Amino acid sequence: MRHLIDPLDFSRAETDRLLSLAEDIIGSPADYTHRCDGRILATLFYEPSTRTRLSFESAMMRLGGKVLGFASAESSSASKGESVADTIRMISGYADIAAMRHFKEGAPYVASRYARIPVINAGDGGHQHPTQTLTDLLTIRRKKGKISGVTIGLCGDLKFGRTVHSLIKSLVRYEDVKFIFISPEELHVPGYIVEEVVKPSGHFYREVRAMEEVMPELDILYMTRVQRERFFNEEDYVRLKDSYILTPEKLSLGKKDLAVMHPLPRVNEIAAEVDEDPRAVYFEQARNGVFVRMALILALLGLESDVLEKGE
């Protein structure tokens, strides 16, 4: 039995096969409408979520399965003090697979140790968000035709953004990916990501402070929010915040086939006018999350047995 707790739980070959399965689902959705007949997904969400929870539910329903679960810790027995271990033991008797989001880092891993069903980490605190990473990889592959060889600019909060950290760790497994880190000094990419992940991989990287400086070089622009609460004083935030808002004027500097991505939710870091530009793919990116999660459910349930192979 396999789980997905960390994006690197799957080998690159397994990841590529999973993305290929997601693309096949996109191309032939009718072929998959009954693959999970009689199966049940449990969504165990200890903190609020819109996109992730609903996309998991949509994925299982599109496969013909059913869904049960809770949308907050207050609506579960966690409010009475029940442990994650006991909850997953119980859920293992009710469902065939579980997706868990938890405010504590490592909670889905703990669940996987006690589960008798596959467990998917749907986000644990500021730690990992592996299904978002798979969604990002699928979007890059569909928009650029490949993952290897792209130049990606990651912009905004690179210090605390779990989606950014997970994506970097996955992208270094592909050849000739170039990283450009665009952030204020206060929110630059953590040193351990550079020293333990990027440098050992041999991939090119560069840190800059201004988006405009590198826009013409990028194949992918991955936007994140610069959060007011991450600054020590209001003056620094006010001084820097507009530098990391993508406007039509800044976008005009980019390539004609640039893809602008964002894990969402968006606040004000991408101007609403950018939505009409064909290079804005963040809503398509969110939709891709449904197909990735469909493929993942099938793979973990063993219904697409050639995706995840023992020993890889």
C-alpha positions as CSV (number, residue, x, y, z in Angstrom):
1,M,0.0,0.0,0.0
2,R,1.3,3.4,-1.0
3,H,0.7,6.9,0.5
4,L,1.5,10.4,-0.8
5,I,2.8,12.5,2.1
6,D,5.8,14.2,0.4
7,P,6.1,15.1,-3.3
8,L,9.3,13.0,-3.5
9,D,7.4,9.9,-2.3
10,F,7.0,9.1,-6.0
11,S,10.1,8.6,-8.2
12,R,10.4,10.9,-11.2
13,A,9.3,8.0,-13.4
14,E,6.2,7.4,-11.3
15,T,5.5,11.1,-11.3
16,D,5.7,11.3,-15.1
17,R,3.4,8.3,-15.5
18,L,0.9,9.9,-13.1
19,L,1.0,13.1,-15.2
20,S,0.4,11.1,-18.4
21,L,-2.6,9.4,-16.8
22,A,-4.0,12.8,-15.8
23,E,-3.6,14.0,-19.4
24,D,-5.3,10.8,-20.7
25,I,-8.2,11.6,-18.3
26,I,-8.4,15.1,-19.7
27,G,-8.5,13.8,-23.2
28,S,-10.9,10.9,-22.6
29,P,-13.0,11.7,-19.5
30,A,-15.8,9.3,-20.4
31,D,-13.4,6.3,-20.1
32,Y,-13.0,7.0,-16.4
33,T,-16.5,7.8,-15.2
34,H,-17.0,4.4,-13.5
35,R,-13.5,3.5,-12.5
36,C,-14.3,4.1,-8.8
37,D,-17.8,2.7,-8.6
38,G,-18.4,1.4,-5.1
39,R,-15.3,3.2,-3.7
40,I,-15.4,5.9,-1.0
41,L,-13.0,8.8,-0.4
42,A,-12.8,10.3,3.1
43,T,-11.9,14.0,3.2
44,L,-10.4,14.8,6.6
45,F,-10.0,18.5,6.7
46,Y,-8.9,19.9,10.0
47,E,-8.7,23.4,8.7
48,P,-10.7,25.3,6.1
49,S,-10.1,24.8,2.4
50,T,-12.0,25.6,-0.8
51,R,-10.0,24.5,-3.9
52,T,-8.2,21.5,-2.4
53,R,-11.3,19.9,-0.6
54,L,-13.7,20.6,-3.5
55,S,-11.3,19.4,-6.1
56,F,-10.8,16.1,-4.2
57,E,-14.5,15.6,-4.0
58,S,-15.0,16.5,-7.6
59,A,-12.2,14.1,-8.6
60,M,-13.8,11.1,-6.8
61,M,-17.3,11.9,-8.0
62,R,-16.1,12.1,-11.6
63,L,-14.6,8.7,-11.2
64,G,-18.0,7.3,-10.0
65,G,-17.1,7.1,-6.3
66,K,-18.6,8.7,-3.2
67,V,-17.3,11.1,-0.6
68,L,-17.6,11.4,3.2
69,G,-15.8,13.6,5.6
70,F,-15.6,16.8,7.6
71,A,-14.5,20.3,6.8
72,S,-13.0,21.5,10.1
73,A,-11.6,20.2,13.3
74,E,-14.6,21.6,15.2
75,S,-17.0,19.4,13.2
76,S,-15.0,16.3,14.0
77,S,-14.2,14.3,17.2
78,A,-10.9,16.2,17.3
79,S,-12.9,18.8,19.2
80,K,-13.3,16.1,21.9
81,G,-9.6,15.3,21.9
82,E,-9.5,12.3,19.6
83,S,-6.0,11.7,18.1
84,V,-5.2,11.6,14.4
85,A,-4.1,8.0,14.9
86,D,-7.5,7.0,16.3
87,T,-9.4,8.9,13.7
88,I,-7.6,7.2,10.8
89,R,-8.0,3.8,12.4
90,M,-11.8,4.5,12.5
91,I,-11.9,6.0,9.0
92,S,-10.1,2.9,7.6
93,G,-13.2,1.0,8.3
94,Y,-15.5,3.5,6.5
95,A,-13.6,4.5,3.4
96,D,-11.2,3.1,0.8
97,I,-8.8,6.1,0.6
98,A,-8.4,9.4,2.6
99,A,-7.2,12.9,1.9
100,M,-6.1,14.8,5.0
101,R,-5.4,18.5,5.5
102,H,-4.1,19.4,9.0
103,F,-2.7,22.5,10.6
104,K,0.1,20.5,12.3
105,E,3.1,19.6,10.2
106,G,3.5,15.9,10.0
107,A,-0.1,14.9,10.9
108,P,-0.7,13.1,7.6
109,Y,2.5,11.2,8.1
110,V,1.3,10.1,11.5
111,A,-2.0,9.1,9.9
112,S,-0.3,7.0,7.3
113,R,1.5,5.0,10.0
114,Y,-1.8,3.8,11.5
115,A,-4.0,3.7,8.4
116,R,-5.2,0.5,6.6
117,I,-6.0,2.6,3.5
118,P,-3.9,5.0,1.4
119,V,-3.5,8.5,2.8
120,I,-2.9,11.6,0.8
121,N,-1.4,14.7,2.3
122,A,-3.7,17.6,1.3
123,G,-1.5,20.1,3.1
124,D,0.1,20.0,6.5
125,G,0.7,23.4,8.1
126,G,3.6,25.2,6.3
127,H,5.2,21.9,5.4
128,Q,4.1,20.1,2.3
129,H,1.3,20.3,-0.3
130,P,2.2,17.4,-2.7
131,T,-1.0,17.4,-4.8
132,Q,-0.5,21.1,-5.5
133,T,3.0,20.3,-6.7
134,L,1.7,17.6,-9.0
135,T,-0.9,20.1,-10.3
136,D,1.9,22.6,-11.0
137,L,4.0,20.0,-12.8
138,L,1.0,19.0,-15.0
139,T,0.3,22.7,-15.8
140,I,3.9,23.3,-16.8
141,R,3.9,20.2,-19.0
142,R,0.6,21.0,-20.7
143,K,1.6,24.7,-21.4
144,K,5.2,24.1,-22.4
145,G,5.0,20.6,-23.8
146,K,7.8,19.5,-21.3
147,I,9.2,20.2,-17.9
148,S,12.9,19.8,-18.6
149,G,14.6,22.9,-20.0
150,V,12.2,25.6,-18.7
151,T,13.2,28.8,-17.0
152,I,10.9,29.5,-14.1
153,G,10.6,32.7,-12.1
154,L,9.2,32.2,-8.6
155,C,8.0,35.5,-7.3
156,G,6.8,36.9,-3.9
157,D,6.9,35.1,-0.6
158,L,9.7,32.5,-1.2
159,K,10.5,32.2,2.5
160,F,7.3,30.8,3.9
161,G,5.5,29.5,0.8
162,R,5.2,25.7,1.1
163,T,4.0,25.4,-2.6
164,V,7.3,27.1,-3.7
165,H,9.5,24.8,-1.7
166,S,7.8,21.6,-2.8
167,L,7.9,22.7,-6.4
168,I,11.6,23.4,-6.3
169,K,12.3,20.0,-4.8
170,S,10.4,18.3,-7.6
171,L,11.7,20.5,-10.5
172,V,15.4,19.7,-9.7
173,R,14.7,16.1,-10.8
174,Y,14.3,17.4,-14.4
175,E,17.1,18.4,-16.7
176,D,18.3,21.9,-17.4
177,V,15.6,23.8,-15.3
178,K,16.7,27.3,-14.6
179,F,15.4,29.0,-11.4
180,I,15.1,32.7,-10.9
181,F,14.0,33.7,-7.4
182,I,12.2,37.1,-7.3
183,S,11.5,38.4,-3.8
184,P,12.2,41.2,-1.3
185,E,15.2,40.5,0.9
186,E,12.8,39.9,3.9
187,L,11.2,36.9,2.0
188,H,14.0,35.4,0.0
189,V,14.2,31.7,-0.6
190,P,15.5,29.8,2.5
191,G,19.2,29.0,2.6
192,Y,18.5,25.3,3.1
193,I,16.6,25.2,-0.2
194,V,19.5,26.7,-2.0
195,E,22.3,24.8,-0.2
196,E,20.6,21.4,0.1
197,V,18.3,21.2,-2.9
198,V,19.3,23.6,-5.7
199,K,23.1,23.7,-5.5
200,P,23.7,19.9,-5.2
201,S,21.5,19.5,-8.3
202,G,23.8,21.6,-10.4
203,H,20.8,23.7,-11.7
204,F,21.3,27.4,-12.6
205,Y,19.7,29.8,-10.1
206,R,19.7,33.5,-9.6
207,E,18.2,35.8,-7.0
208,V,16.8,39.2,-8.0
209,R,14.6,41.9,-6.4
210,A,12.7,43.3,-9.4
211,M,10.3,41.3,-11.6
212,E,10.9,43.6,-14.6
213,E,14.6,42.8,-14.6
214,V,14.0,39.2,-15.6
215,M,10.6,39.1,-17.2
216,P,11.9,38.7,-20.8
217,E,13.8,35.5,-19.8
218,L,11.0,33.5,-18.3
219,D,9.0,30.6,-19.7
220,I,7.0,30.3,-16.4
221,L,6.2,33.0,-13.9
222,Y,4.9,31.5,-10.6
223,M,3.3,34.2,-8.5
224,T,2.7,34.1,-4.7
225,R,1.4,36.7,-2.3
226,V,3.7,39.1,-0.4
227,Q,2.1,38.9,3.0
228,R,1.9,42.0,5.2
229,E,2.2,39.9,8.3
230,R,5.7,38.7,7.3
231,F,7.3,42.1,7.7
232,F,8.7,43.6,10.9
233,N,7.3,47.1,10.1
234,E,4.6,48.6,8.0
235,E,7.1,51.0,6.2
236,D,9.0,48.1,4.6
237,Y,5.8,46.5,3.5
238,V,4.5,49.7,1.9
239,R,7.8,50.3,0.2
240,L,8.0,46.9,-1.4
241,K,4.5,45.6,-1.9
242,D,3.8,47.2,-5.3
243,S,7.1,45.7,-6.7
244,Y,5.5,42.3,-6.6
245,I,2.1,43.0,-8.1
246,L,1.9,41.7,-11.7
247,T,0.2,44.3,-13.9
248,P,-0.4,44.4,-17.7
249,E,2.5,46.7,-18.0
250,K,4.9,44.3,-16.4
251,L,3.4,41.4,-18.3
252,S,4.0,43.2,-21.6
253,L,7.7,42.6,-21.0
254,G,7.3,38.8,-21.1
255,K,7.4,36.3,-23.9
256,K,4.4,35.7,-26.0
257,D,4.2,32.1,-24.7
258,L,4.9,32.9,-21.1
259,A,2.7,31.0,-18.6
260,V,1.6,32.9,-15.5
261,M,0.8,30.5,-12.6
262,H,-0.5,31.0,-9.1
263,P,-1.5,28.3,-6.5
264,L,-4.4,30.6,-5.4
265,P,-6.1,32.1,-3.5
266,R,-5.1,35.4,-5.1
267,V,-5.4,38.6,-3.1
268,N,-3.9,41.6,-5.0
269,E,-0.6,40.3,-6.3
270,I,-2.0,39.8,-9.8
271,A,-4.1,42.7,-11.2
272,A,-7.6,41.7,-12.4
273,E,-6.8,43.0,-15.8
274,V,-4.2,40.3,-16.3
275,D,-7.0,37.6,-16.2
276,E,-7.9,38.4,-19.8
277,D,-4.4,37.8,-21.1
278,P,-4.1,34.3,-22.6
279,R,-0.8,33.9,-20.7
280,A,-2.7,33.8,-17.4
281,V,-3.2,30.1,-16.7
282,Y,-3.9,30.1,-13.0
283,F,-7.6,29.2,-13.3
284,E,-6.7,26.4,-15.8
285,Q,-4.1,25.4,-13.2
286,A,-6.7,25.0,-10.5
287,R,-8.9,22.9,-12.9
288,N,-5.9,20.7,-13.6
289,G,-5.9,19.9,-9.9
290,V,-9.0,17.8,-10.4
291,F,-7.5,15.6,-13.1
292,V,-4.2,15.1,-11.1
293,R,-6.2,14.0,-8.1
294,M,-8.3,11.7,-10.2
295,A,-5.1,10.1,-11.5
296,L,-3.7,9.9,-8.0
297,I,-6.8,8.2,-6.5
298,L,-6.7,5.6,-9.3
299,A,-3.0,5.0,-8.8
300,L,-3.2,4.6,-5.0
301,L,-6.2,2.3,-5.2
302,G,-4.3,0.1,-7.6
303,L,-6.9,0.7,-10.4
304,E,-4.1,1.9,-12.7
305,S,-1.5,-0.6,-11.6
306,D,1.2,0.4,-14.1
307,V,1.6,3.9,-12.6
308,L,3.1,3.1,-9.2
309,E,5.6,0.2,-9.3
310,K,7.1,-1.5,-6.3
311,G,10.8,-1.0,-5.9
312,E,11.0,2.3,-7.6
